[in-house]
Structure formats: C-alpha cells, structure tokens
Amino acid sequence: MSPKKIREFYSRLAQANPEPATELAYKTPYQLLVAVVLSAQATDKGVNRATGPLFKAHPTPQAIAALGVEKLMDYIQTIGLYKTKAKNVIALTNILLEQHGGKVPHDREALEALPGVGRKTANVVLNIVFGEPTIAVDTHIFRIGNRTGLAPGKDVREVEDKLVKVTPKEFGLHAHHWLILHGRYVCKARTPECWRCTVADLCAHRPQTAAP
C-alpha cells in the first residue's frame, strides 16, 4: 500500500472514530495491566465479566495480592487458562509491590520482566497508560496488516515493525485501537464485511465480499 493510501486509510478510520479506546474495563493502570494479562486468548467481554466483581471488591494491587492464587481463581475461572493467569497475576502484583511501589512502570524492559507480560501486553500498557505510539499486534491486527496490504508480514513482530514504520506520526497514538476495532467488527476473520468497510477501495483483499 502506498504512503498516500496509508494516510487515507487512517484518515477514514479516524473520521469514523476520532477517539477510539480499549473495550477492557478498568479504572487504574494496575487494573488495565491485569485485564490485558487476562485477555490473552479470551474476549474483552469475557474478561470484563470476571474483572467487574474482582475490581469492585479488590481494586488495588495490595488487595489482590492479599487474595492469593486460589481465591483469585474463583473470580476468573470463566476465563481460559485461568489457573496459569491467576498465578501470573499474583506473581506480577507482588513484584510491583516489592520493586515498583505498587505502580505500573513506564519501562518496556520492566514490564516484560513481569510474569505473564510479553511484548504485546507491554505495548498495550505503554500505549494506553503512557501515551506511547506503540502497536500491539493481536490476531486482528495481524490479519488486517496482511489482508489489506497495509503491513504484510510472516509473524506478529514483522507486522508490528512495518506498521510502526509506515503509520504517519499523527495517527500513531490511536492506530492500535483503530486497527483492532476494525478487525473485530468489520474486517472479520471468516467473512470480512467489505460492503460496509470505509477503506474497501484502498484494500488489497480480493475478491471482496458482497452484502448478504
């Protein structure tokens, strides 16, 4: 996709949704970090159903650390891989309390050193909490990068690096959410809804799906 098309691509997504936001429910940076860790191989809606009662009763890292693994499992047992995730959440929470004063660090290396936190999760936190123009490539963004021709790549890191390189600076902050939401609701995996896509004429995907 040419630079001119890429700018137009983002311009249209921005016009349709000027202030995109994560669909994960949270009130503090710590709660966001926990929610993102829990969201691996799970839906945001499913995570929100579990974290709603959890964060209401135990809103702080101190409170969740006091819960312990077994009691945390009771709150998140509807989420896939909940046993491993509960262990990771308690472990990362203890590290935050012991090494970072209970605060989420504004540092990629420190974030990725936390149990259950990989590059994608760190990118989400750096973007939403600290306003960095990072792009966390999930299945939706990986699909869009390849399907549209925006940033084709063999793996998520290649797609991420290409997106960071080709995305105009003024769209950097929100690119992550525009692409995720577009992939979640329009450019779907099995049947992309090309007939209602605002960037269909810029997209390399052929043949495009017609209206049902």
Secondary structure, 3 states (H helix, E strand, C coil): CCHHHHHHHHHHHHHHCCCCCCCCCCCCHHHHHHHHHHCCCCCHHHHHHHHHHHHHHCCCHHHHHHHHHHHHHHHHCCCCCHHHHHHHHHHHHHHHHHHCCCCCCCCHHHHHCCCCCCHHHHHHHHHHCCCCCCCCCCHHHHHHHHHHCCCCCCCHHHHHHHHHHHCCHHHCCCHHHHHHHHHHHCCCCCCCCHHHCCCHHHCCCCCCCCCC
